[in-house]
Amino acid sequence: MTDRDLEDLGITRWQMEQFARMPEHVGDRLLQMAQVFGLDPAEVQHAYADYLELLEVCRHCGSTRLCQCRLAEADRLAPADCGFCPNAATYELMARHTLH
């Protein structure tokens, strides 16, 4: 990608490189967790620079196993059960913003 392409996306070359090196299932977990908070995955991904920041936080999370276990029962999971998630406060803020 050219610098112009990256600028059009609103991201830096570093962010794109980090995204390319991201472990495979990070994005899936992130979007599943966003749904627990009532967010639409397509809308979360639409704000691409913000999405990349969420991915970066998720990528460095120390609670990956707990997250996987909780998301395995996502149909019974509530935001209150996700205090371990480092993106939880951001998801809550996003959910409040989309409701208004």
C-alpha positions in Angstrom: 0.0 0.0 0.0 1.1 3.5 -0.7 1.3 6.2 1.9 -1.7 7.8 0.2 -3.7 4.6 0.5 -2.9 4.4 4.2 -3.7 8.0 4.7 -7.1 7.4 3.0 -7.8 4.6 5.5 -6.7 6.9 8.4 -3.9 4.5 9.6 -0.2 4.6 9.8 2.2 2.2 8.1 3.1 0.9 11.6 -0.5 0.1 12.4 -0.9 -1.8 9.1 2.3 -3.8 9.8 1.0 -4.6 13.3 -2.3 -5.7 11.8 -0.6 -8.0 9.3 1.3 -9.7 12.2 -1.7 -10.1 14.3 -2.4 -13.7 15.5 -5.3 -15.2 13.6 -8.1 -15.4 16.2 -7.6 -12.0 17.8 -10.0 -10.3 15.4 -12.6 -13.0 15.9 -12.5 -12.7 19.7 -12.7 -8.9 19.5 -15.8 -8.9 17.4 -17.5 -11.6 19.5 -16.8 -9.6 22.6 -18.1 -6.5 20.9 -21.4 -8.4 20.3 -21.6 -9.2 24.0 -21.8 -5.4 24.5 -24.5 -5.1 21.9 -22.2 -3.7 19.2 -22.6 -4.6 15.5 -19.3 -6.1 14.3 -19.6 -4.3 10.9 -19.9 -1.0 12.7 -16.9 -1.8 14.9 -14.8 -2.5 11.9 -16.1 0.5 10.0 -14.1 3.0 12.1 -10.9 1.3 10.9 -8.3 3.3 13.0 -10.3 2.7 16.1 -10.7 -1.0 15.2 -7.0 -1.3 14.8 -6.5 0.2 18.3 -9.0 -2.3 19.8 -7.1 -5.1 18.0 -3.8 -3.9 19.5 -5.2 -3.9 23.0 -6.8 -7.3 22.4 -3.6 -8.7 21.0 -1.7 -7.9 24.2 -4.3 -9.1 26.6 -3.2 -11.4 29.3 -6.6 -13.1 29.7 -6.8 -14.9 26.4 -7.8 -18.2 27.9 -10.4 -16.7 30.1 -11.8 -14.8 27.1 -11.9 -17.9 25.0 -13.7 -19.8 27.7 -16.3 -17.1 28.3 -16.9 -16.6 24.6 -17.5 -20.3 24.2 -20.7 -19.6 26.1 -21.4 -16.2 24.5 -25.1 -16.7 24.3 -25.2 -16.5 28.2 -22.5 -13.9 28.5 -23.3 -10.4 29.7 -21.1 -7.3 29.7 -20.9 -7.5 33.5 -19.2 -10.9 33.1 -16.4 -9.3 31.0 -14.5 -7.1 33.5 -11.3 -9.0 32.6 -11.4 -7.6 29.1 -9.1 -4.6 28.6 -11.5 -3.3 25.9 -14.6 -3.5 28.1 -14.7 0.2 29.0 -14.3 1.1 25.3 -17.1 -1.3 24.3 -19.3 0.2 27.0 -18.6 3.7 25.7 -19.2 2.7 22.1 -22.5 1.0 23.1 -23.7 4.1 24.9 -22.7 6.3 21.9 -24.6 4.1 19.4 -27.7 4.2 21.5 -27.9 8.0 21.5 
